[in-house]
Amino acid sequence: MKARIKPDVGFSPRFCVFLIVFTLVLGACATTPALATPAKTPSTTTFDQQLQTQLTAKMKEMRVPGAVIFVQSARTGSWTTSLGTSDLATNAPMNPSLHFRIGSITKTFTGTVILQLVDEGKLRLDDPIARYEPQVPNGAHITIRELLNMRSGLYNYSEDPGFEQTLSNHPNTVWTPQELVAIGFKHPAYFAPGKDFHYSNTNTILLGMVIEHITGHTAVSEFQRRIFTPLGMNNTSMPPQTSSAMPVPYSQGYMLNTPAKQGAAQQLLNVTTWNPSWTWTAGGAISTLHDLQIWSKALATGKLLKPATQKERLTWDTKLPGDIGYGLAIANYAGFIGHNGQLPGYQSFMSYMQAKDETIIILTNLYAAPDGSEPADSLAKIIIKDLSS
């Protein structure tokens, strides 16, 4: 049976629901596998034990095969745990060294390169997108800034019903950036530029195209030259558009299928090899826990940007329910700065709070729980509650 999905690679409406709950907290094919004993730092604290119990119970409830979790806090110390399995066929234990698709965390790479080009004087935040991509509808009135902060009004191509059907029925389709944005351009805008917020992958695909237009190089090579290599992120990559291969070692990725008939049990399908070309600079990156530990802090503190540009990035023009902010390809979860990501097989959460020197990174190998909620985000809610208690 095929998995029927509503494509999304990050900050979705469902995630906004998580954020509301999170703020209130602050103020397997057929069966779920047994969860493995976590690998953690030498001393087992009460915090570790309590957190592990809660996370294990939540994973069982959500039918998450496996997760890699990192929590760092000045109060509790560092804690790394691997829960569950990375492969339902072999029941191989989850491992912190495994590669995962990280979905919309990729947007933070795209945004960073765009802002580096601002620092270099090669473009301005208030330049119209039409200067670089003249085919964009109303592009003379949509700025680079509005693409970054999701206020362009451009239709999200991954919400197009025909696109969803193609992705579900033909998951190995190879998409080009031009094809993706063309789908978005067929639809009316959600609103006039700058007048509202709507999370749209069309924005970030266009930004990837801008990177290539200005630099004369592929967006992937610019990620490597400007971010991955300088920071020593040796296990982070973007696959070629035609490839669905994962670097070894990697976790298998799963998604619940649509029942064939009413009342039938949902099964976990292995969708590891579904081609991610439809996400490109909006969600196509692959990484590891180690590399995201590096990136979470570098991103939140602006290590690769001038201070004034980082200040622009962290201007929260958009306030979502629960006093959550969205800046320039970056989110503020009540002080935790980062992003989440979701695409078939995987869901992730990455954030860093500079004020308390706290980091939370969660990598799961399930797209969504039976109720549609995102696994990594739900586990993050538990951790954040424990850190604040």
PAMARGU-430464 format. One record per residue (C-alpha): residue number from 1; residue in one letter; x, z, y. Coordinates in steps of 0.05 Angstrom, whole numbers, plus 5000, padded with zeros to 4 digits. Each point is the difference from the previous one (the first is absolute). Example, Ala and Ser with C-alpha at 12.3 -4.5 7.8 and 13.67 -1.06 7.14 Angstrom:
2
num->1, residuo->A, c1->5246, c3->5156, c2->4910
num->2, residuo->S, c1->5027, c3->4987, c2->5069
! end
This chain:
389
num->1, residuo->M, c1->5000, c3->5000, c2->5000
num->2, residuo->K, c1->5025, c3->4984, c2->5070
num->3, residuo->A, c1->5012, c3->5049, c2->5054
num->4, residuo->R, c1->4957, c3->4988, c2->5061
num->5, residuo->I, c1->5033, c3->5025, c2->5063
num->6, residuo->K, c1->4990, c3->5003, c2->5074
num->7, residuo->P, c1->5071, c3->4985, c2->5022
num->8, residuo->D, c1->5034, c3->5049, c2->5045
num->9, residuo->V, c1->5072, c3->5019, c2->5013
num->10, residuo->G, c1->4997, c3->5064, c2->5037
num->11, residuo->F, c1->4963, c3->5037, c2->5057
num->12, residuo->S, c1->4931, c3->4983, c2->4974
num->13, residuo->P, c1->4932, c3->5028, c2->5021
num->14, residuo->R, c1->5003, c3->5043, c2->4937
num->15, residuo->F, c1->5066, c3->5028, c2->5024
num->16, residuo->C, c1->4966, c3->5020, c2->5065
num->17, residuo->V, c1->4953, c3->5042, c2->4958
num->18, residuo->F, c1->5061, c3->5034, c2->4970
num->19, residuo->L, c1->5027, c3->5013, c2->5069
num->20, residuo->I, c1->4935, c3->5034, c2->5021
num->21, residuo->V, c1->5002, c3->5045, c2->4939
num->22, residuo->F, c1->5074, c3->5012, c2->5010
num->23, residuo->T, c1->4989, c3->5024, c2->5071
num->24, residuo->L, c1->4944, c3->5046, c2->4978
num->25, residuo->V, c1->5047, c3->5029, c2->4948
num->26, residuo->L, c1->5050, c3->5014, c2->5054
num->27, residuo->G, c1->4947, c3->5035, c2->5052
num->28, residuo->A, c1->5067, c3->4633, c2->4381
num->29, residuo->C, c1->4978, c3->4935, c2->4979
num->30, residuo->A, c1->4939, c3->5041, c2->4980
num->31, residuo->T, c1->5027, c3->5069, c2->5009
num->32, residuo->T, c1->5042, c3->5037, c2->5051
num->33, residuo->P, c1->5069, c3->5018, c2->4970
num->34, residuo->A, c1->5026, c3->5071, c2->4996
num->35, residuo->L, c1->5042, c3->5017, c2->5061
num->36, residuo->A, c1->5074, c3->5010, c2->4991
num->37, residuo->T, c1->5041, c3->5060, c2->5021
num->38, residuo->P, c1->5028, c3->4988, c2->5070
num->39, residuo->A, c1->5073, c3->4990, c2->5016
num->40, residuo->K, c1->5015, c3->5045, c2->5059
num->41, residuo->T, c1->5053, c3->5039, c2->5036
num->42, residuo->P, c1->5033, c3->5056, c2->4959
num->43, residuo->S, c1->4958, c3->5058, c2->5027
num->44, residuo->T, c1->4926, c3->5000, c2->4984
num->45, residuo->T, c1->4963, c3->5035, c2->5055
num->46, residuo->T, c1->4929, c3->5024, c2->5004
num->47, residuo->F, c1->4987, c3->4943, c2->5048
num->48, residuo->D, c1->5025, c3->4949, c2->4948
num->49, residuo->Q, c1->4959, c3->5030, c2->4944
num->50, residuo->Q, c1->4936, c3->5003, c2->5040
num->51, residuo->L, c1->5009, c3->4930, c2->5028
num->52, residuo->Q, c1->5015, c3->4970, c2->4933
num->53, residuo->T, c1->4936, c3->5031, c2->4971
num->54, residuo->Q, c1->4958, c3->4972, c2->5056
num->55, residuo->L, c1->5031, c3->4931, c2->4998
num->56, residuo->T, c1->4994, c3->4995, c2->4924
num->57, residuo->A, c1->4926, c3->5018, c2->5003
num->58, residuo->K, c1->4987, c3->4949, c2->5056
num->59, residuo->M, c1->5036, c3->4945, c2->4962
num->60, residuo->K, c1->4959, c3->5013, c2->4938
num->61, residuo->E, c1->4936, c3->4999, c2->5041
num->62, residuo->M, c1->5020, c3->4933, c2->5033
num->63, residuo->R, c1->5027, c3->4969, c2->4935
num->64, residuo->V, c1->5069, c3->4989, c2->5030
num->65, residuo->P, c1->5049, c3->4981, c2->4944
num->66, residuo->G, c1->5061, c3->5025, c2->5038
num->67, residuo->A, c1->5030, c3->5021, c2->5066
num->68, residuo->V, c1->5067, c3->5014, c2->5032
num->69, residuo->I, c1->4996, c3->5053, c2->5054
num->70, residuo->F, c1->5050, c3->5027, c2->5051
num->71, residuo->V, c1->4988, c3->5059, c2->5046
num->72, residuo->Q, c1->5052, c3->5026, c2->5048
num->73, residuo->S, c1->4988, c3->5059, c2->5046
num->74, residuo->A, c1->5045, c3->5049, c2->5035
num->75, residuo->R, c1->4954, c3->5055, c2->4973
num->76, residuo->T, c1->4993, c3->4978, c2->4928
num->77, residuo->G, c1->5063, c3->4959, c2->4989
num->78, residuo->S, c1->5001, c3->4932, c2->4965
num->79, residuo->W, c1->4957, c3->4985, c2->4939
num->80, residuo->T, c1->5000, c3->4936, c2->4960
num->81, residuo->T, c1->4953, c3->4992, c2->4942
num->82, residuo->S, c1->4981, c3->4944, c2->4952
num->83, residuo->L, c1->4931, c3->5007, c2->4969
num->84, residuo->G, c1->4967, c3->4960, c2->4946
num->85, residuo->T, c1->5022, c3->4933, c2->4972
num->86, residuo->S, c1->5028, c3->4936, c2->5030
num->87, residuo->D, c1->4975, c3->4958, c2->4941
num->88, residuo->L, c1->4935, c3->5011, c2->4963
num->89, residuo->A, c1->5022, c3->4955, c2->4943
num->90, residuo->T, c1->5063, c3->5041, c2->4984
num->91, residuo->N, c1->4982, c3->5066, c2->5033
num->92, residuo->A, c1->5068, c3->4999, c2->5033
num->93, residuo->P, c1->5006, c3->5059, c2->5049
num->94, residuo->M, c1->4998, c3->4987, c2->5074
num->95, residuo->N, c1->5069, c3->5003, c2->5033
num->96, residuo->P, c1->5023, c3->5008, c2->5072
num->97, residuo->S, c1->5047, c3->4941, c2->4995
num->98, residuo->L, c1->4945, c3->4949, c2->4985
num->99, residuo->H, c1->4981, c3->4943, c2->5048
num->100, residuo->F, c1->4929, c3->4995, c2->5027
num->101, residuo->R, c1->4963, c3->4950, c2->5043
num->102, residuo->I, c1->4989, c3->5037, c2->5066
num->103, residuo->G, c1->4945, c3->4959, c2->5033
num->104, residuo->S, c1->4990, c3->5011, c2->5074
num->105, residuo->I, c1->5061, c3->5044, c2->5008
num->106, residuo->T, c1->5029, c3->4929, c2->5007
num->107, residuo->K, c1->4965, c3->4997, c2->5068
num->108, residuo->T, c1->5049, c3->5051, c2->5026
num->109, residuo->F, c1->5058, c3->4953, c2->4984
num->110, residuo->T, c1->4965, c3->4942, c2->5035
num->111, residuo->G, c1->4985, c3->5043, c2->5061
num->112, residuo->T, c1->5071, c3->5026, c2->5003
num->113, residuo->V, c1->5031, c3->4930, c2->5001
num->114, residuo->I, c1->4951, c3->4978, c2->5054
num->115, residuo->L, c1->5019, c3->5060, c2->5042
num->116, residuo->Q, c1->5074, c3->4986, c2->4989
num->117, residuo->L, c1->4988, c3->4931, c2->5028
num->118, residuo->V, c1->4968, c3->5034, c2->5060
num->119, residuo->D, c1->5063, c3->5042, c2->5007
num->120, residuo->E, c1->5042, c3->4937, c2->4998
num->121, residuo->G, c1->4958, c3->4967, c2->5055
num->122, residuo->K, c1->4976, c3->4944, c2->4954
num->123, residuo->L, c1->4926, c3->5016, c2->5011
num->124, residuo->R, c1->4956, c3->5049, c2->5037
num->125, residuo->L, c1->4944, c3->5044, c2->4974
num->126, residuo->D, c1->4952, c3->4969, c2->5049
num->127, residuo->D, c1->5018, c3->4928, c2->4983
num->128, residuo->P, c1->4940, c3->4960, c2->4976
num->129, residuo->I, c1->5003, c3->4979, c2->4927
num->130, residuo->A, c1->4985, c3->4929, c2->5022
num->131, residuo->R, c1->5070, c3->4996, c2->5027
num->132, residuo->Y, c1->5026, c3->5002, c2->4929
num->133, residuo->E, c1->4940, c3->4979, c2->4958
num->134, residuo->P, c1->4956, c3->4954, c2->5042
num->135, residuo->Q, c1->4949, c3->4989, c2->4945
num->136, residuo->V, c1->4972, c3->5071, c2->5006
num->137, residuo->P, c1->4929, c3->5001, c2->5027
num->138, residuo->N, c1->4999, c3->5032, c2->5069
num->139, residuo->G, c1->5075, c3->5009, c2->4991
num->140, residuo->A, c1->5013, c3->4996, c2->5075
num->141, residuo->H, c1->4964, c3->5067, c2->5007
num->142, residuo->I, c1->5026, c3->5037, c2->4938
num->143, residuo->T, c1->5066, c3->5035, c2->5009
num->144, residuo->I, c1->5056, c3->5020, c2->4952
num->145, residuo->R, c1->4982, c3->5072, c2->5015
num->146, residuo->E, c1->4928, c3->4988, c2->4979
num->147, residuo->L, c1->5022, c3->4970, c2->4934
num->148, residuo->L, c1->5044, c3->5061, c2->4987
num->149, residuo->N, c1->4947, c3->5052, c2->5016
num->150, residuo->M, c1->4942, c3->4963, c2->4966
num->151, residuo->R, c1->4962, c3->4987, c2->5064
num->152, residuo->S, c1->5003, c3->4924, c2->5000
num->153, residuo->G, c1->4929, c3->4991, c2->4972
num->154, residuo->L, c1->5024, c3->4946, c2->4952
num->155, residuo->Y, c1->4962, c3->4998, c2->4935
num->156, residuo->N, c1->5035, c3->5030, c2->4940
num->157, residuo->Y, c1->5009, c3->4943, c2->4951
num->158, residuo->S, c1->4999, c3->5048, c2->4940
num->159, residuo->E, c1->4927, c3->5017, c2->5017
num->160, residuo->D, c1->4979, c3->4927, c2->4991
num->161, residuo->P, c1->4953, c3->4996, c2->4939
num->162, residuo->G, c1->5030, c3->4935, c2->4975
num->163, residuo->F, c1->5070, c3->5028, c2->5004
num->164, residuo->E, c1->4978, c3->5062, c2->4962
num->165, residuo->Q, c1->4970, c3->4957, c2->4945
num->166, residuo->T, c1->5063, c3->4957, c2->4994
num->167, residuo->L, c1->5044, c3->5061, c2->4997
num->168, residuo->S, c1->4957, c3->5033, c2->4946
num->169, residuo->N, c1->4992, c3->4937, c2->4958
num->170, residuo->H, c1->5069, c3->4969, c2->5011
num->171, residuo->P, c1->5047, c3->5058, c2->5015
num->172, residuo->N, c1->5063, c3->4957, c2->4992
num->173, residuo->T, c1->4982, c3->4954, c2->5057
num->174, residuo->V, c1->5059, c3->4988, c2->5046
num->175, residuo->W, c1->4980, c3->5006, c2->5073
num->176, residuo->T, c1->5038, c3->4978, c2->5061
num->177, residuo->P, c1->4996, c3->5038, c2->5066
num->178, residuo->Q, c1->4968, c3->4939, c2->5032
num->179, residuo->E, c1->4945, c3->4999, c2->4948
num->180, residuo->L, c1->4986, c3->5074, c2->5010
num->181, residuo->V, c1->4993, c3->4999, c2->5075
num->182, residuo->A, c1->4958, c3->4937, c2->4996
num->183, residuo->I, c1->4948, c3->5039, c2->4959
num->184, residuo->G, c1->4997, c3->5052, c2->5055
num->185, residuo->F, c1->4994, c3->4947, c2->5055
num->186, residuo->K, c1->4937, c3->4971, c2->4967
num->187, residuo->H, c1->4961, c3->5063, c2->5019
num->188, residuo->P, c1->4978, c3->5025, c2->5068
num->189, residuo->A, c1->5041, c3->5056, c2->5030
num->190, residuo->Y, c1->4975, c3->5071, c2->4990
num->191, residuo->F, c1->5006, c3->5014, c2->5075
num->192, residuo->A, c1->5037, c3->4978, c2->5062
num->193, residuo->P, c1->5075, c3->5014, c2->4999
num->194, residuo->G, c1->5016, c3->5072, c2->5016
num->195, residuo->K, c1->4928, c3->5024, c2->4999
num->196, residuo->D, c1->4999, c3->5036, c2->4932
num->197, residuo->F, c1->5039, c3->5013, c2->4936
num->198, residuo->H, c1->4993, c3->4962, c2->4934
num->199, residuo->Y, c1->5053, c3->5002, c2->4947
num->200, residuo->S, c1->5018, c3->4927, c2->4986
num->201, residuo->N, c1->5054, c3->4972, c2->4955
num->202, residuo->T, c1->4994, c3->4935, c2->5041
num->203, residuo->N, c1->5036, c3->5037, c2->5056
num->204, residuo->T, c1->5061, c3->5017, c2->4959
num->205, residuo->I, c1->5006, c3->4933, c2->4966
num->206, residuo->L, c1->5002, c3->4969, c2->5070
num->207, residuo->L, c1->5055, c3->5050, c2->5019
num->208, residuo->G, c1->5040, c3->4977, c2->4940
num->209, residuo->M, c1->4992, c3->4928, c2->5024
num->210, residuo->V, c1->5024, c3->5022, c2->5069
num->211, residuo->I, c1->5063, c3->5031, c2->4970
num->212, residuo->E, c1->5016, c3->4934, c2->4966
num->213, residuo->H, c1->4984, c3->4960, c2->5063
num->214, residuo->I, c1->5047, c3->5041, c2->5044
num->215, residuo->T, c1->5057, c3->5013, c2->4952
num->216, residuo->G, c1->5001, c3->4934, c2->4962
num->217, residuo->H, c1->5007, c3->5040, c2->4936
num->218, residuo->T, c1->4951, c3->5023, c2->4947
num->219, residuo->A, c1->4964, c3->5066, c2->5014
num->220, residuo->V, c1->5028, c3->5025, c2->4933
num->221, residuo->S, c1->5072, c3->4987, c2->5021
num->222, residuo->E, c1->4988, c3->5035, c2->5066
num->223, residuo->F, c1->4972, c3->5061, c2->4964
num->224, residuo->Q, c1->5063, c3->5001, c2->4958
num->225, residuo->R, c1->5049, c3->4990, c2->5058
num->226, residuo->R, c1->4966, c3->5046, c2->5050
num->227, residuo->I, c1->4972, c3->5056, c2->4957
num->228, residuo->F, c1->5017, c3->5002, c2->4927
num->229, residuo->T, c1->5075, c3->4988, c2->5005
num->230, residuo->P, c1->5015, c3->5044, c2->5061
num->231, residuo->L, c1->4962, c3->5059, c2->4971
num->232, residuo->G, c1->5027, c3->4992, c2->4929
num->233, residuo->M, c1->4931, c3->4985, c2->4971
num->234, residuo->N, c1->5030, c3->4963, c2->4941
num->235, residuo->N, c1->4938, c3->5002, c2->4957
num->236, residuo->T, c1->4950, c3->4973, c2->5051
num->237, residuo->S, c1->4983, c3->4926, c2->4999
num->238, residuo->M, c1->4948, c3->4946, c2->5013
num->239, residuo->P, c1->4989, c3->4952, c2->4941
num->240, residuo->P, c1->4999, c3->4925, c2->5012
num->241, residuo->Q, c1->4929, c3->4974, c2->5012
num->242, residuo->T, c1->4998, c3->4966, c2->4932
num->243, residuo->S, c1->5023, c3->5062, c2->4962
num->244, residuo->S, c1->4962, c3->5060, c2->4973
num->245, residuo->A, c1->5063, c3->5029, c2->4968
num->246, residuo->M, c1->5019, c3->5073, c2->5010
num->247, residuo->P, c1->5071, c3->5027, c2->5003
num->248, residuo->V, c1->5020, c3->5041, c2->4939
num->249, residuo->P, c1->4983, c3->5056, c2->4989
num->250, residuo->Y, c1->4928, c3->4999, c2->5024
num->251, residuo->S, c1->4933, c3->5032, c2->4988
num->252, residuo->Q, c1->4943, c3->4959, c2->4972
num->253, residuo->G, c1->4941, c3->4996, c2->5047
num->254, residuo->Y, c1->4927, c3->5010, c2->4982
num->255, residuo->M, c1->4930, c3->4987, c2->5026
num->256, residuo->L, c1->4931, c3->5019, c2->4974
num->257, residuo->N, c1->4959, c3->4939, c2->4980
num->258, residuo->T, c1->4928, c3->4988, c2->5016
num->259, residuo->P, c1->4956, c3->5020, c2->4940
num->260, residuo->A, c1->4970, c3->4940, c2->4963
num->261, residuo->K, c1->4932, c3->5033, c2->5002
num->262, residuo->Q, c1->4967, c3->5059, c2->5032
num->263, residuo->G, c1->5023, c3->5065, c2->4968
num->264, residuo->A, c1->5063, c3->4970, c2->4968
num->265, residuo->A, c1->5063, c3->5040, c2->5008
num->266, residuo->Q, c1->5052, c3->4974, c2->5048
num->267, residuo->Q, c1->5067, c3->4982, c2->4968
num->268, residuo->L, c1->5069, c3->5004, c2->5031
num->269, residuo->L, c1->5029, c3->4930, c2->5004
num->270, residuo->N, c1->5074, c3->4984, c2->5008
num->271, residuo->V, c1->5006, c3->4958, c2->5063
num->272, residuo->T, c1->5075, c3->5008, c2->5011
num->273, residuo->T, c1->5013, c3->4925, c2->5000
num->274, residuo->W, c1->4945, c3->4980, c2->5049
num->275, residuo->N, c1->5034, c3->4958, c2->5053
num->276, residuo->P, c1->5006, c3->5039, c2->5066
num->277, residuo->S, c1->5012, c3->4938, c2->5044
num->278, residuo->W, c1->4933, c3->5013, c2->5033
num->279, residuo->T, c1->5029, c3->5061, c2->5034
num->280, residuo->W, c1->5069, c3->4973, c2->5023
num->281, residuo->T, c1->5022, c3->5039, c2->5063
num->282, residuo->A, c1->4935, c3->5040, c2->4998
num->283, residuo->G, c1->5014, c3->5031, c2->4932
num->284, residuo->G, c1->5048, c3->4965, c2->4953
num->285, residuo->A, c1->5059, c3->5047, c2->4998
num->286, residuo->I, c1->5026, c3->5038, c2->4939
num->287, residuo->S, c1->5038, c3->5066, c2->5006
num->288, residuo->T, c1->5019, c3->5066, c2->4967
num->289, residuo->L, c1->4992, c3->5073, c2->5017
num->290, residuo->H, c1->5074, c3->5005, c2->5021
num->291, residuo->D, c1->4995, c3->4943, c2->5049
num->292, residuo->L, c1->4934, c3->5025, c2->5030
num->293, residuo->Q, c1->5033, c3->5068, c2->5011
num->294, residuo->I, c1->5049, c3->4963, c2->5044
num->295, residuo->W, c1->4948, c3->4957, c2->5034
num->296, residuo->S, c1->4948, c3->5054, c2->5014
num->297, residuo->K, c1->5047, c3->5038, c2->5046
num->298, residuo->A, c1->5033, c3->4938, c2->5031
num->299, residuo->L, c1->4931, c3->4971, c2->5016
num->300, residuo->A, c1->4970, c3->5063, c2->5030
num->301, residuo->T, c1->5062, c3->5017, c2->5042
num->302, residuo->G, c1->5013, c3->4928, c2->5024
num->303, residuo->K, c1->5069, c3->4995, c2->4971
num->304, residuo->L, c1->5002, c3->4924, c2->5006
num->305, residuo->L, c1->4968, c3->4995, c2->5069
num->306, residuo->K, c1->5016, c3->5018, c2->5071
num->307, residuo->P, c1->4967, c3->5066, c2->5021
num->308, residuo->A, c1->4954, c3->4966, c2->5050
num->309, residuo->T, c1->4976, c3->4951, c2->4947
num->310, residuo->Q, c1->4987, c3->5055, c2->4950
num->311, residuo->K, c1->4960, c3->5036, c2->5053
num->312, residuo->E, c1->4958, c3->4937, c2->5008
num->313, residuo->R, c1->4991, c3->4998, c2->4925
num->314, residuo->L, c1->4975, c3->5071, c2->4997
num->315, residuo->T, c1->4948, c3->4989, c2->5055
num->316, residuo->W, c1->4935, c3->5014, c2->4964
num->317, residuo->D, c1->4952, c3->4954, c2->5038
num->318, residuo->T, c1->4952, c3->5003, c2->4941
num->319, residuo->K, c1->4970, c3->5067, c2->4980
num->320, residuo->L, c1->4964, c3->4996, c2->4934
num->321, residuo->P, c1->4952, c3->5053, c2->4972
num->322, residuo->G, c1->5036, c3->5066, c2->4990
num->323, residuo->D, c1->5046, c3->4989, c2->5060
num->324, residuo->I, c1->5043, c3->4951, c2->4960
num->325, residuo->G, c1->5042, c3->4952, c2->5040
num->326, residuo->Y, c1->5022, c3->4928, c2->4986
num->327, residuo->G, c1->5059, c3->4974, c2->5040
num->328, residuo->L, c1->5043, c3->4938, c2->4992
num->329, residuo->A, c1->4998, c3->4989, c2->4925
num->330, residuo->I, c1->5003, c3->5074, c2->4988
num->331, residuo->A, c1->4951, c3->5058, c2->4991
num->332, residuo->N, c1->4997, c3->5072, c2->5022
num->333, residuo->Y, c1->4965, c3->5046, c2->4950
num->334, residuo->A, c1->4995, c3->5063, c2->5042
num->335, residuo->G, c1->5075, c3->5001, c2->5012
num->336, residuo->F, c1->5023, c3->4966, c2->4937
num->337, residuo->I, c1->5026, c3->4931, c2->5020
num->338, residuo->G, c1->5001, c3->4943, c2->4950
num->339, residuo->H, c1->4953, c3->4953, c2->4963
num->340, residuo->N, c1->4964, c3->4991, c2->4935
num->341, residuo->G, c1->4995, c3->4939, c2->4955
num->342, residuo->Q, c1->4953, c3->4972, c2->4948
num->343, residuo->L, c1->4998, c3->4937, c2->4959
num->344, residuo->P, c1->4982, c3->4983, c2->4928
num->345, residuo->G, c1->5036, c3->5048, c2->4953
num->346, residuo->Y, c1->5028, c3->5049, c2->5051
num->347, residuo->Q, c1->4984, c3->5048, c2->5057
num->348, residuo->S, c1->5051, c3->5037, c2->5042
num->349, residuo->F, c1->5006, c3->5049, c2->5058
num->350, residuo->M, c1->5061, c3->5014, c2->5043
num->351, residuo->S, c1->5006, c3->5046, c2->5060
num->352, residuo->Y, c1->5049, c3->5044, c2->5038
num->353, residuo->M, c1->4986, c3->5056, c2->5050
num->354, residuo->Q, c1->5060, c3->5008, c2->5046
num->355, residuo->A, c1->4976, c3->5064, c2->5032
num->356, residuo->K, c1->5003, c3->5037, c2->4933
num->357, residuo->D, c1->5049, c3->4954, c2->4964
num->358, residuo->E, c1->4949, c3->4988, c2->4945
num->359, residuo->T, c1->4995, c3->4938, c2->4956
num->360, residuo->I, c1->4946, c3->4978, c2->4952
num->361, residuo->I, c1->5008, c3->4938, c2->4956
num->362, residuo->I, c1->4953, c3->4982, c2->4943
num->363, residuo->L, c1->5003, c3->4939, c2->4956
num->364, residuo->T, c1->4944, c3->4988, c2->4949
num->365, residuo->N, c1->4987, c3->4945, c2->4950
num->366, residuo->L, c1->4925, c3->4995, c2->5011
num->367, residuo->Y, c1->4966, c3->4957, c2->5052
num->368, residuo->A, c1->4938, c3->5044, c2->5009
num->369, residuo->A, c1->4961, c3->5055, c2->4964
num->370, residuo->P, c1->4931, c3->4987, c2->4969
num->371, residuo->D, c1->4967, c3->5021, c2->5065
num->372, residuo->G, c1->5044, c3->4953, c2->5040
num->373, residuo->S, c1->5044, c3->5054, c2->5031
num->374, residuo->E, c1->5075, c3->4989, c2->5006
num->375, residuo->P, c1->5041, c3->5042, c2->4952
num->376, residuo->A, c1->5063, c3->5012, c2->5043
num->377, residuo->D, c1->4959, c3->5018, c2->5061
num->378, residuo->S, c1->4959, c3->5050, c2->4960
num->379, residuo->L, c1->5063, c3->5033, c2->4973
num->380, residuo->A, c1->5029, c3->5001, c2->5071
num->381, residuo->K, c1->4939, c3->5039, c2->5024
num->382, residuo->I, c1->5015, c3->5054, c2->4949
num->383, residuo->I, c1->5073, c3->5005, c2->5019
num->384, residuo->I, c1->4985, c3->5002, c2->5075
num->385, residuo->K, c1->4950, c3->5056, c2->4989
num->386, residuo->D, c1->5052, c3->5040, c2->4961
num->387, residuo->L, c1->5054, c3->4989, c2->5052
num->388, residuo->S, c1->4954, c3->5024, c2->5055
num->389, residuo->S, c1->4978, c3->5062, c2->4963
! end
